[in-house]
Structures are given as structure tokens and as C-alpha cells.
Amino acid sequence: MEKKPPTHHLMRVRVRTRVFTRLREIAQSESKRTGDHTSVSDLVRAALTDYINVYDTAAKLKALQNVPSSRVVG
């Protein structure tokens, strides 16, 4: 039987205490606001996904700037 590749990887990072404290405050606030439990890990996963999306979009926009215009002006 073939083993499936993992769908998740555990990542450990060090963050400043004040950053973690603020993330915990935000998670608690979001939990109260939505009624669903929000963890610091949820916030970090969302931030990483957002970063990747912004990075990829910026790369696409940069690539479009390098494409010569095919429009004829006149």
C-alpha cells in the first residue's frame, strides 16, 4: 500500500512575547465576535496564506508591466 504524502507540516517559530500576546488578544476578540473559536494558529495560517496571495499577485502585476503593448494608438 502506497503511503500518501502529508497534507500539513508542523512549523515552529519564535516570536516576541508582545507579538504573541497581541495575537492572543486578537484571537480572543475574534472568538467573541464570531462565536467560533479562533486560535493564534488560525491567525498565523491566515496571515501566511494572505502573504502568499499578495506575493503571487505582485509577481503577476510585475510580469504584466514587462509585456509590450499590442494596442495601436492613432
C-alpha positions as CSV (number, residue, x, y, z in Angstrom):
1,M,0.0,0.0,0.0
2,E,1.4,3.4,-1.1
3,K,1.8,6.0,1.7
4,K,0.1,9.3,1.0
5,P,2.2,12.5,1.2
6,P,1.5,14.7,4.3
7,T,-1.1,17.4,3.8
8,H,0.4,19.5,6.7
9,H,3.8,20.4,8.1
10,L,4.4,21.5,11.7
11,M,6.3,24.7,11.8
12,R,7.9,26.2,14.9
13,V,8.9,29.8,15.0
14,R,10.0,32.2,17.7
15,V,8.1,35.4,18.0
16,R,8.4,38.2,20.5
17,T,6.3,38.0,23.6
18,R,4.5,41.2,22.8
19,V,3.6,39.9,19.3
20,F,2.2,36.6,20.7
21,T,0.3,38.5,23.4
22,R,-1.3,40.7,20.8
23,L,-2.2,37.7,18.6
24,R,-3.8,36.0,21.5
25,E,-5.8,39.2,22.2
26,I,-6.9,39.3,18.6
27,A,-7.8,35.6,18.6
28,Q,-9.9,36.1,21.8
29,S,-11.6,39.1,20.2
30,E,-12.4,37.2,17.0
31,S,-13.8,34.3,19.0
32,K,-16.2,36.6,20.8
33,R,-17.1,38.4,17.6
34,T,-17.8,35.3,15.5
35,G,-18.9,32.9,18.2
36,D,-16.4,30.4,16.8
37,H,-13.1,29.5,18.5
38,T,-10.2,31.4,16.8
39,S,-6.7,30.4,17.8
40,V,-3.4,32.1,17.4
41,S,-2.5,29.3,14.9
42,D,-5.6,30.2,12.9
43,L,-4.4,33.8,12.6
44,V,-0.9,32.8,11.6
45,R,-2.2,30.4,8.9
46,A,-4.5,33.1,7.5
47,A,-1.6,35.6,7.5
48,L,0.7,33.2,5.7
49,T,-2.0,32.5,3.1
50,D,-2.6,36.2,2.6
51,Y,1.2,36.9,2.3
52,I,1.5,34.2,-0.4
53,N,-1.5,35.6,-2.3
54,V,-0.1,39.2,-2.2
55,Y,3.3,37.9,-3.3
56,D,1.9,36.0,-6.2
57,T,-0.3,38.9,-7.3
58,A,2.6,41.3,-7.2
59,A,4.6,38.9,-9.3
60,K,1.8,38.7,-11.9
61,L,1.5,42.5,-12.0
62,K,5.2,42.9,-12.5
63,A,5.2,40.4,-15.3
64,L,2.3,42.3,-17.0
65,Q,4.4,45.5,-16.8
66,N,7.1,43.8,-18.8
67,V,4.7,42.7,-21.6
68,P,4.9,45.1,-24.6
69,S,1.6,46.7,-25.5
70,S,0.0,45.3,-28.7
71,R,-2.5,48.2,-29.0
72,V,-2.1,50.6,-31.9
73,V,-2.6,54.2,-30.9
74,G,-3.8,56.6,-33.5
